[in-house]
Amino acid sequence: MGARVNEPIDRRPTTIAGYALAIRKALEYRGVDPARVFRAAEVSQELSNDPLNRLTIDEVTRLFKACVEVTHDPYFGLTVAKFLHASNLHALGHALLASTSLLDFCRRLERYFRLASQVASIEVAERPGAVALITHPLFNPCAETEDAWLAIVVRFMREMFRRDYKPLYVQFMHERPAGGPQPYEQYFGCPVEFGYADATIVFDRAEMDRPLPGACPEIAQANDQLAASYIAKIERSDSVAMVRSAIIGLLSSGDCSRRRVADALHQSEATLQQRLAQRNTSFQALLDDTRRDLACNYIQQAGMSVTEITFLLGFTDVSNFTRAFKRWTGKSPTGFRKPTASA
């Protein structure tokens, strides 16, 4: 399956080219010459982990089709997941591995997935006793792309948390393969279902907040900001990404008003408001969301005082910040920090 027929070539969704480095390693592992496969798929072999080096959805689909043909393996996407490293996703990958919990990991995917791929959007939905990581397709990815993506998520979680970690169940968009579901059941270690509108991994809620041994809020925060800046470069026409990036740059100045952000983007306030409305959001909503995300990262950095965080986020005093933080998380900044410090 490819991109929508009427989608202009320069607007078709792209995926970070580092993803294809994992495909190349998977082919080598199978004893196949990657150069031959890439040529057959008409995909350049000039690949890097630079987030501005991108492949279109059509290129990824052709590449996977050629891989399946040469390996005779309809489950090839699962093999690719074994060879993708955090560096292949640039800042997003490093931020993910520095997450404080599996829920923090999922929230980070929700915010910054577009750095890795524009093919879908990510939603984290909390359900009774469970957390669902939902991938909403914006275009039509091939089945191998879907397989590789869901498998990569679970593999990263196992590396960060526990090697035998298993979701409650996994739902795929593509149909059940003719060869049966056994390779999926073996990889994910849980029931799998097929033919859904979205690709969904559902996890046990009780395990999502447990502190991760490799957590490093400072590294996560730095890479979050780097990811946001690259997303803005990749999606110049994306008003939300550009506004969020401008907010991050202006917060510590103490004057992150709509006027200042509009000036930074060389737009009028009315134009800025109109473009955000077209994306079903507003400047105030983005400001609040960005402050919340930054606050939750800053507060887990033991070397940063609440007063320092207050002014980094552009609040006029600690009491205003404390009220906002309680509204976001249900806890005071010090109350939120204590579990992490004692873990």
KERODREN-861043 format. One record per residue: residue in one letter; chain; z, y, x of N, C-alpha, C in turn. Coordinates in steps of 0.001 Angstrom, whole numbers, plus 500000, padded with zeros to 6 digits. Each point is the difference from the previous one (the first is absolute). Layout:
% KERODREN-861043
a|A|Z|Y|X|Z|Y|X|Z|Y|X
...
END
This chain:
% KERODREN-861043
m|A|500000|498806|500852|500000|501194|499148|500000|501230|500877
g|A|499213|501014|499677|499899|501204|500806|500506|501215|499278
a|A|499655|501186|500541|500446|501246|499405|499222|500274|498726
r|A|500505|500936|499225|499296|500373|498775|498609|500498|500332
v|A|499044|499613|499191|498600|500256|500317|499715|501486|500142
n|A|500580|500810|499147|499674|501424|500003|500875|500829|500938
e|A|500824|499346|500787|500875|500730|500903|499195|500538|501178
p|A|500019|501340|500265|499281|500549|501143|500471|499343|501292
i|A|499094|499787|500944|500323|499305|501239|501148|500674|500735
d|A|500022|501346|500076|501036|500672|500767|501324|500064|499259
r|A|500066|499481|498768|501244|499989|499252|500512|498588|499765
r|A|499265|499008|500471|500452|498638|499799|501292|499760|500780
p|A|500866|499151|499493|501299|499797|500639|499855|499324|501349
t|A|500934|500289|500893|499964|499439|501336|501317|499313|500328
t|A|499936|499153|501016|501165|499280|500512|500075|500233|501501
i|A|501201|500093|500527|500160|500236|501436|499301|498883|500785
a|A|499263|500378|501042|499191|499027|500732|500852|498987|500755
g|A|501266|500333|500269|500886|499057|500659|500134|498695|499232
y|A|499775|500057|498710|500023|498809|499144|498962|498981|500480
a|A|498831|500512|500418|498940|499103|500460|500339|499366|501342
l|A|500915|500602|500766|500440|499379|501243|500709|498678|499709
a|A|500761|499969|498891|500661|498764|499593|498968|498959|499565
i|A|498941|500448|499323|498928|499083|499591|499338|499400|501238
r|A|499769|500839|501006|499384|499513|501236|500877|498937|500675
k|A|501315|500240|500035|500910|499024|500615|500046|498704|499197
a|A|499917|500112|498678|500007|498801|499155|498754|499161|500247
l|A|498867|500658|500219|498768|499263|500316|500122|499305|501345
e|A|500546|500686|500993|500182|499389|501317|500920|498790|499908
y|A|501031|500111|499187|500939|498899|499795|499288|498787|499413
r|A|498998|500251|499151|499221|498914|499396|498877|499502|500909
g|A|499890|500576|501185|498967|499574|500930|498628|500557|499688
v|A|499955|501119|499277|498732|500627|499606|499786|501266|500814
d|A|498775|500237|500425|499666|501212|500746|500017|501202|499050
p|A|500946|500904|500136|500075|501143|499068|498768|500888|500055
a|A|499418|500157|501181|498845|500889|500137|498874|499570|499068
r|A|499783|498695|499927|498938|499476|499131|500282|500318|498529
v|A|501256|499864|499582|500361|500240|498605|499903|501486|499665
f|A|500466|500845|500914|499945|501437|499750|498551|500480|499917
r|A|499145|499449|500842|498577|500369|499936|499392|499560|498682
a|A|500322|498790|499572|499458|499490|498737|500448|500854|498819
a|A|501204|500535|500083|500523|500831|498910|499611|501466|500153
e|A|499301|500335|501097|499588|501373|500284|501215|500937|500068
v|A|501024|499532|500719|501221|500782|500196|500154|500276|501494
s|A|500252|501242|500340|500149|500391|501403|501193|499297|500632
q|A|499855|499648|501276|501107|499400|500744|500780|501046|500796
e|A|499646|501251|499832|500738|501089|500649|501237|500292|499158
l|A|501026|499207|500198|501190|500068|499160|501195|500502|500805
s|A|500926|500653|499310|501247|500436|500633|501048|500150|498906
n|A|501237|500263|500425|501079|500239|499052|500111|501472|499606
d|A|499075|500812|500456|499964|501407|499600|499821|500068|498482
p|A|500913|500653|499267|499883|500028|498538|498765|500725|499495
l|A|499353|500790|500859|498772|500673|499590|498769|499121|500220
n|A|500185|498871|500657|498932|499008|500149|500080|499096|498773
r|A|499033|500098|499086|500098|499354|498690|498803|499093|499723
l|A|500249|499031|499115|498941|499146|499463|499921|500221|498498
t|A|498790|500001|499458|499856|500140|498549|500334|498676|499319
i|A|500248|500065|498710|500282|498788|499229|498821|499035|500060
d|A|498783|500537|500037|498820|499140|500091|499973|499244|501327
e|A|500357|500681|501087|500005|499353|501311|501039|498881|500060
v|A|501199|500274|499466|501050|498983|499998|499586|498796|499163
t|A|499383|500252|498848|499565|498910|499128|498925|499155|500679
r|A|499014|500659|500641|498946|499248|500713|500600|499182|501136
l|A|500966|500598|500702|500611|499309|501138|500757|498758|499537
f|A|500773|500130|498935|500728|498835|499495|499042|498929|499482
k|A|498942|500408|499336|499021|499026|499494|499398|499206|501153
a|A|499663|500697|501092|499433|499319|501170|501022|499064|500638
c|A|501270|500419|500011|501066|499162|500571|500163|498707|499199
v|A|499996|500109|498688|500162|498821|499150|498811|499057|500175
e|A|498803|500576|500122|498807|499168|500160|500035|499217|501306
v|A|500444|500647|501085|499952|499336|501300|501174|499042|500201
t|A|501134|500278|499366|501173|499127|500157|500105|498955|498892
h|A|499241|500194|498923|500064|499124|498814|501419|499949|499439
d|A|500689|501127|500095|501404|500064|499573|500185|501102|498959
p|A|500123|499652|498708|500198|501017|498961|501386|500648|500062
y|A|500879|499469|500844|501349|500564|500142|500122|500786|501318
f|A|498885|500455|500529|499977|500644|501315|500901|501238|500039
g|A|500163|500694|498874|500852|501184|499972|501429|499701|500428
l|A|500501|498808|499677|501352|499619|500400|500104|499865|501513
t|A|498921|499537|500632|499993|499897|501461|500024|501369|500648
v|A|499253|500943|499447|499960|501363|500545|501395|500619|500016
a|A|500790|499719|498967|501345|500583|499907|500877|499610|501180
k|A|499721|498870|500623|500810|499549|501127|499753|500822|501259
f|A|498896|500740|500035|499596|500683|501230|500059|501519|499914
l|A|500425|500528|498866|500094|501450|499888|501356|500466|500524
h|A|499977|500967|500923|501222|500527|500591|500287|501387|499437
a|A|501236|500431|500157|500384|501326|499502|499111|501088|500574
s|A|499611|499862|501272|499172|501029|500632|498636|500132|499341
n|A|499519|498919|499339|498716|500079|499311|500038|500949|498819
l|A|501205|500322|499513|500169|500944|498894|500508|501347|500485
h|A|499972|500203|501311|500377|501260|500639|501406|500426|499567
a|A|500184|501267|499616|501328|500530|499687|500660|499255|498847
l|A|499207|499586|499019|500568|499273|498862|500650|498701|500459
g|A|499339|499258|500868|500544|498738|500470|501324|500172|500724
h|A|500077|500998|500882|501233|500228|500752|501122|500480|499073
a|A|499664|500826|499028|501012|500468|499049|500519|498847|499151
l|A|499107|499119|499580|500409|498867|499180|501021|499125|500726
l|A|499737|499700|501266|500885|499113|500746|501333|500658|500349
a|A|500076|501320|499869|501257|500714|500263|500775|500270|498715
s|A|499544|499473|498860|500638|500245|498712|501429|499469|499986
t|A|500844|500643|499187|501414|499626|499953|500278|498800|499094
s|A|499128|499746|499047|500157|498884|499070|498620|499596|499495
l|A|499931|498872|499320|498719|499582|499430|499548|500947|498901
l|A|500945|500585|499269|499619|500980|498982|499446|501256|500664
d|A|500621|500424|501092|499485|501130|500768|498598|499693|500507
f|A|499767|498787|500451|498684|499529|500435|498978|500159|498872
c|A|500366|499544|498800|499087|500088|498859|499730|501450|499603
r|A|501031|500814|500000|499822|501419|499661|499087|500683|501004
r|A|500104|499606|501246|499134|500600|501034|498541|499602|499767
l|A|499779|498759|499615|498642|499584|499650|499463|500813|498827
e|A|500869|500228|499029|499610|500764|498820|499541|501405|500385
r|A|500679|500609|500959|499698|501383|500374|498802|500127|500936
y|A|499872|499059|500940|499066|500228|501102|498907|498932|500126
f|A|499834|499154|498998|499008|498933|500087|498593|500533|500255
r|A|499699|501212|499524|498644|500534|500129|499569|500158|501456
l|A|500963|500032|500928|499617|500026|501406|499313|498688|500371
a|A|500496|498899|499450|499403|498688|500276|498727|499789|499207
s|A|500019|500366|498712|498834|499738|499153|500002|500896|498769
q|A|498811|500391|499599|499813|500790|498788|499507|499139|498839
v|A|499991|498696|500190|499457|499088|498993|500931|499856|498807
a|A|501303|500244|500228|500984|499780|498938|501157|500973|500161
s|A|500832|500065|498986|501253|500733|500076|501148|499019|499832
i|A|501149|500357|500533|501158|499119|499971|501074|500590|499084
e|A|500618|499152|499203|501114|500414|499137|501168|499048|500199
v|A|501199|500570|500110|501219|499200|500046|500676|500122|498641
a|A|500181|498884|499321|500591|499996|498657|501258|499148|500007
e|A|501121|500605|499624|501260|499260|499924|500134|499382|498619
r|A|500245|498705|499974|500145|499229|498774|501384|499350|499991
p|A|500435|499492|498869|501315|499336|499971|500077|498857|501011
g|A|500830|500176|501000|500190|498974|501011|498872|499845|500985
a|A|499014|500904|499978|498827|499831|500858|499392|501351|500367
v|A|499207|499987|501054|499188|501149|500404|498567|499515|500143
a|A|499063|500685|499357|498589|499622|500072|499239|500996|500869
l|A|499250|499482|500955|499091|500811|500803|498607|499780|499425
i|A|499476|501026|499325|498763|499864|499233|498868|500734|500709
t|A|498904|499308|500220|498802|500598|500584|498991|500220|498890
h|A|499755|501274|499682|499032|500355|498956|498633|500245|500651
p|A|498990|499214|499683|498686|500221|500619|499350|501272|499469
l|A|499506|500821|500917|499226|501184|499624|498517|499691|500049
f|A|499672|498971|500767|498627|499501|500098|500100|498474|499953
n|A|498930|499310|500296|499992|498549|499875|500043|499323|501371
p|A|501170|499694|500526|500064|499304|501283|499619|498537|499833
c|A|499505|499383|501070|499685|498576|499938|501303|499197|500014
a|A|499903|498739|499618|501189|499151|499914|500686|499855|501349
e|A|499223|499948|501087|500583|499835|501331|500823|501218|500407
t|A|499554|501198|499606|500775|501207|500266|501346|499938|499287
e|A|499960|499586|498742|501234|499870|499224|500940|498967|500627
d|A|499465|498844|500368|500818|498944|500611|500659|500497|501278
a|A|499198|500629|500856|500525|500465|501285|501093|501039|499795
w|A|499789|500921|499057|500968|501065|499781|501343|499455|499521
l|A|499999|499173|498978|501258|499475|499481|500708|499136|501048
a|A|499226|499257|500765|500594|499158|501035|500589|500835|501131
i|A|499350|501114|500335|500510|500886|501047|501345|500589|499594
v|A|500112|500430|498759|501257|500576|499518|501145|499014|500168
v|A|499795|498769|499558|501067|498997|500078|500291|499629|501452
r|A|498950|499930|500835|500232|499677|501412|500854|501058|500691
f|A|499703|501278|499751|500802|501073|500585|501453|499906|499530
m|A|500196|499729|498709|501352|499898|499471|500769|498861|500675
r|A|499330|498901|500234|500654|498869|500669|500381|500351|501432
e|A|499149|500722|500689|500306|500394|501367|501182|500967|500046
m|A|500124|500838|498989|501052|501006|499976|501326|499461|499476
f|A|499941|499067|499057|501197|499579|499275|500421|498566|500315
r|A|499171|499031|499619|500347|498597|500171|498720|499170|499944
r|A|499836|499098|500944|498724|499292|500127|499686|499106|498808
d|A|501029|499545|499286|499752|499146|498834|500038|500791|498690
y|A|499882|501331|500106|500064|500850|498801|498819|499696|499074
k|A|500303|499893|498686|498974|499659|499019|500068|500961|498807
p|A|498868|500435|499501|499998|500762|498742|500383|499087|498837
l|A|500244|500595|498841|500235|499197|498790|498695|499397|499500
y|A|498943|500835|499999|498663|499507|499664|498970|501052|500389
v|A|498739|499576|500057|498884|500877|500388|498896|499864|498966
q|A|499428|501138|499598|498884|500023|499059|498776|500601|500685
f|A|498891|499289|499935|498755|500444|500609|499034|500535|498943
m|A|499123|500898|500423|498961|500499|499101|498845|499009|499896
h|A|499645|499374|501110|498840|499111|499970|500334|498694|499289
e|A|498974|499278|499671|500177|498754|499265|500527|498888|500920
r|A|500527|498980|499405|500524|498847|500738|498851|499342|500773
p|A|500142|499824|501321|498916|499394|500780|499735|498561|499579
a|A|498777|499578|500206|499629|498635|499624|500823|498962|500765
g|A|500423|500370|501216|500780|499071|500813|501455|499899|499600
g|A|500417|500818|499042|501372|499925|499523|500921|501021|500638
p|A|501226|500111|499502|500937|501024|500459|500884|499574|501171
q|A|499842|498774|500488|500949|499470|500984|500146|500870|501256
p|A|498906|500506|500607|500185|500837|501195|500834|501252|499720
y|A|499875|500578|498816|500801|501164|499638|501461|499611|499810
e|A|500233|498897|499312|501375|499547|499769|500691|499663|501317
q|A|499240|499441|500914|500571|499662|501295|500322|501263|500801
y|A|499110|500986|499963|500215|501221|500780|501148|500825|499422
f|A|499974|500256|498694|500988|500888|499392|501301|499276|499650
g|A|499947|498686|499845|501199|499239|499693|500543|500246|498610
c|A|499115|500333|499065|500427|500306|498632|498840|499740|499039
p|A|500245|500033|498682|498900|499837|499043|498972|501130|500131
v|A|498738|499677|499804|498914|500990|500033|499191|499890|498723
e|A|499481|501159|499555|499203|500058|498778|498747|500825|500271
f|A|498968|499804|499186|498710|500633|500264|499447|500677|498744
g|A|499041|500927|500244|499289|500638|498904|500708|501181|499368
y|A|500805|500727|500771|500728|501163|499475|499252|501298|500314
a|A|500354|501062|499278|499353|501303|500203|500439|500646|501309
d|A|501218|499704|500452|500536|500534|501243|500479|498848|500876
a|A|500124|500279|501286|500578|499021|500921|501481|500340|500166
t|A|500875|499047|499725|501431|500290|499934|500816|498948|500743
i|A|500952|500484|500801|500994|499130|500627|501355|500390|499414
v|A|500734|499023|499493|501296|500267|499371|501105|499391|500861
f|A|501022|500833|500301|501088|499612|500884|501334|500003|499267
d|A|500928|499226|500504|501369|499980|499493|500667|501335|500320
r|A|500507|500694|498972|500597|501333|500189|501204|499958|500939
a|A|500759|498918|499986|501239|499930|500771|499768|500112|501503
e|A|498806|499641|500458|499738|500006|501445|499315|501274|500488
m|A|499604|500867|499095|499163|501133|500389|500754|501125|500700
d|A|501316|500094|499804|500773|501094|500597|500760|499595|501258
r|A|499898|498758|500409|500742|499566|501174|499479|500693|501264
p|A|500888|500499|500857|499560|500686|501231|499179|499065|500890
l|A|498966|500529|500602|499136|499228|500880|500415|500208|501459
p|A|499997|498954|500813|500465|500123|501385|499157|500934|500857
g|A|498723|500148|499672|499134|500859|500803|499877|501423|499484
a|A|500870|500388|499072|499907|501335|499389|500163|501090|501041
c|A|499160|501003|499908|500107|501171|500877|499461|501200|499230
p|A|500879|500695|499261|499544|501119|499158|499246|501081|500760
e|A|500375|500248|501271|499311|501037|500765|498530|499639|500219
i|A|499758|498741|500370|498619|499553|500210|499237|500005|498681
a|A|500645|499524|498928|499344|499985|498689|499628|501410|499577
q|A|500931|500941|500176|499756|501387|499583|498849|500627|500774
a|A|499998|499810|501313|498934|500592|500822|498635|499438|499608
n|A|499938|498703|499747|498718|499393|499632|499600|500312|498563
d|A|500980|500208|499119|499679|500461|498649|499244|501329|500061
q|A|500510|500913|500797|499366|501319|500102|498621|499891|500633
l|A|499876|499130|501000|498692|499800|500623|499021|499388|498999
a|A|500480|499037|499209|499144|499384|498982|499537|501030|498984
a|A|500916|500865|499567|499642|501034|499020|498939|500941|500559
s|A|500113|500348|501266|499022|500922|500599|498623|499351|500097
y|A|499954|498706|500319|498710|499315|500085|499385|499794|498612
i|A|500842|499717|499015|499474|499854|498643|499328|501295|499555
a|A|500623|501136|500335|499414|501294|499640|498650|500203|500688
k|A|499876|499523|501257|498727|500127|500714|498935|499099|499371
i|A|500405|498781|499647|499052|499036|499432|499541|500431|498614
e|A|500932|500568|499240|499715|500336|498604|500007|501518|499811
r|A|499075|500655|500651|499944|501461|499925|499853|500484|498564
s|A|499392|499181|499159|499816|500396|498606|501200|499622|499143
d|A|501009|499366|500595|501172|499550|499257|501053|501099|500025
s|A|500146|500704|498902|500925|501125|499944|501446|499558|500188
v|A|500348|498830|499483|501385|499532|500122|500360|499754|501461
a|A|499127|499303|500740|500275|499721|501407|500095|501289|500805
m|A|499122|500951|499719|500007|501249|500749|501243|500827|499699
v|A|500398|500058|498734|501191|500764|499634|501245|499360|500593
r|A|500110|498672|499932|501162|499323|500557|500116|500259|501505
s|A|498865|499964|500701|500012|500259|501435|500438|501432|500294
a|A|499522|500959|499205|500388|501399|500193|501489|500202|499724
i|A|500520|499334|498984|501429|500102|499675|500845|499517|501170
i|A|499637|498860|500582|500749|499465|501138|500026|501009|501147
g|A|498887|500684|500216|499929|500967|501086|500784|501276|499752
l|A|500218|500340|498727|500632|501284|499672|501467|499902|499603
l|A|500487|498812|499697|501356|499869|499465|501056|500653|500885
s|A|499975|499718|501291|501059|500491|500875|499970|501510|500195
s|A|498906|500650|499577|499917|501456|500128|500889|500715|499003
g|A|500430|499292|498957|500825|500612|498970|499191|500696|498929
d|A|498678|500037|500159|499134|500634|499002|498819|499088|499723
c|A|500264|498946|499232|498941|499052|499634|499646|500227|498538
s|A|499562|501175|499697|499651|500354|498627|498573|499568|499698
r|A|499649|500019|498737|498630|499684|499612|499028|500985|500625
r|A|500408|501245|500092|499129|501015|500608|499742|499681|501467
r|A|501063|499633|500756|499835|499690|501417|499110|498779|500196
v|A|500175|498999|499179|499172|498793|500126|498551|500311|499653
a|A|499785|500780|498946|498635|500387|499629|499337|500782|501127
d|A|500755|500919|500619|499457|500772|501126|499631|499075|501161
a|A|500858|499007|500279|499745|499078|501106|498739|499183|499763
l|A|499685|499762|498728|498810|499220|499650|498803|500886|499661
h|A|500185|501305|500181|498931|500973|499733|499496|499910|498561
q|A|500977|499930|499082|499695|499945|498571|500865|501030|499283
s|A|499577|500334|498789|500862|500825|499151|501034|499088|499340
e|A|501102|500585|499542|501011|499191|499313|499418|499358|498734
a|A|499138|500721|499311|499412|499471|498774|499128|498783|500290
t|A|499209|500088|501095|499145|498868|500376|500840|498802|500383
l|A|501064|500251|500775|500889|498920|500398|500611|499319|498781
q|A|500480|500792|499073|500619|499456|498795|499000|499189|499181
q|A|498786|500514|499890|498966|499311|499222|499640|498660|500626
r|A|499862|499957|501321|499607|498756|500666|501105|498947|499923
l|A|501239|500448|500065|501102|499054|499867|500105|499481|498565
a|A|499727|500872|499038|500028|499579|498592|498945|498931|499737
q|A|498867|500104|500686|498955|498991|499849|500440|498644|500528
r|A|501018|500005|500880|500566|498759|500525|501304|499634|499281
n|A|500241|500642|498865|501182|499722|499164|501317|500223|500734
t|A|500053|501050|500817|501230|500362|500675|500083|501517|500108
s|A|501023|500488|500680|500198|501447|500155|500594|500270|501370
f|A|499983|501265|500404|500578|500357|501286|501479|499651|500039
q|A|500727|500326|498929|501433|499740|499991|500303|498509|500091
a|A|499207|499181|499339|500210|498545|500058|499768|499477|501413
l|A|498950|500484|500674|499732|499567|501366|501073|500495|500953
l|A|500462|501227|499804|501070|500537|500847|501255|499149|499865
d|A|500345|499664|498761|501201|499209|499741|499857|498591|500595
d|A|498846|499380|499800|499780|498649|500521|500039|499974|501526
t|A|499379|500999|500620|499964|500044|501466|501392|500231|500568
r|A|500749|500924|499395|501378|500225|500443|500845|498730|499863
r|A|499840|499302|498888|500776|498775|499778|499686|498961|501067
d|A|498702|499784|500269|499619|498992|500991|500542|500358|501380
l|A|499870|501267|500386|500493|500435|501299|501520|499901|500059
a|A|500669|500392|498920|501463|499976|499977|500529|498589|500200
c|A|499402|499029|499319|500477|498619|500113|499793|499450|501405
n|A|498978|500470|500693|499795|499596|501387|500958|500724|500938
y|A|500128|501316|499822|500877|500781|500878|501447|499528|499911
i|A|500469|499712|498786|501411|499712|499806|500399|498690|500675
q|A|499023|499147|500279|500292|498736|500673|499953|500130|501519
q|A|499734|501212|500481|500016|500256|501431|501367|500564|500371
a|A|500817|499168|500646|501401|500332|500244|500171|501304|500777
g|A|499030|500356|500818|500131|501199|500815|499730|501295|499267
m|A|499609|499935|498728|499678|501214|499246|501119|500306|499012
s|A|500517|501211|500052|501053|500400|499068|499399|500387|498655
v|A|500831|499989|498969|499540|500388|498674|499544|501456|500008
t|A|500687|500834|500754|499600|501419|500097|498618|500136|500618
e|A|499736|499241|501069|498683|500054|500650|498911|499549|499037
i|A|500258|498924|499287|499023|499484|499042|499743|501020|498899
t|A|501068|500652|499561|499881|501012|498948|498957|501041|500355
f|A|500076|500514|501218|499083|501074|500377|498621|499486|500407
l|A|499933|498761|500511|498693|499418|500289|499172|499824|498731
l|A|500698|499771|498877|499307|499800|498730|499824|501297|499213
g|A|500419|501111|500583|499757|501292|499371|500977|500397|498913
f|A|501174|499343|499922|501022|500396|499034|500811|501156|500572
t|A|500502|500833|499120|500734|501184|500458|501421|499684|500411
d|A|500607|498953|499424|501354|499612|500388|500227|498527|499702
v|A|501101|499473|500562|500297|498580|499896|500248|499565|498559
s|A|500637|500852|499210|500300|499620|498619|498728|499784|499190
n|A|498982|500828|500211|498722|499821|499301|499336|498679|500403
f|A|500047|499718|501302|499426|498748|500484|500763|498800|499430
t|A|501330|500077|499986|500818|498890|499498|499700|499713|498538
r|A|499871|501062|499194|499665|499803|498587|498642|499327|499837
a|A|499027|500460|500783|498654|499401|499922|500039|498545|500442
f|A|500754|499712|501056|500048|498635|500515|500637|499047|498987
k|A|501043|500470|499321|500628|499183|498960|499028|499744|498855
r|A|499182|500992|499683|499008|499827|498931|498955|498960|500410
w|A|499611|499994|501275|498986|499064|500480|500515|498568|500102
t|A|501213|499834|500513|500481|498664|500379|501216|499520|499222
g|A|500679|500914|499286|501231|499631|499307|501209|499987|500909
k|A|499816|500377|501278|501098|500030|500966|500004|501325|500757
s|A|501162|500336|500562|500073|501160|500882|499373|499637|501342
p|A|499610|500975|500803|499431|499669|501318|500922|499127|500843
t|A|501296|500293|500035|500930|499197|500801|500186|498614|499384
g|A|500024|499917|498686|500127|498708|499328|498797|499117|500247
f|A|498809|500608|500074|498773|499267|500258|499982|499484|501434
r|A|500564|500783|500907|499965|499668|501418|500964|498884|500364
k|A|501140|499883|499318|501049|499069|500395|499565|498552|500082
p|A|499258|499448|499007|499588|498583|500109|499175|499697|501216
t|A|499091|500952|500370|499168|499802|501177|500830|500013|501268
a|A|500980|500938|500043|500801|500135|501207|500877|498778|500227
s|A|500423|499329|498928|500901|498864|500126|499277|498669|500086
a|A|498657|500040|499806|499220|498748|500001|499909|499425|501402
END
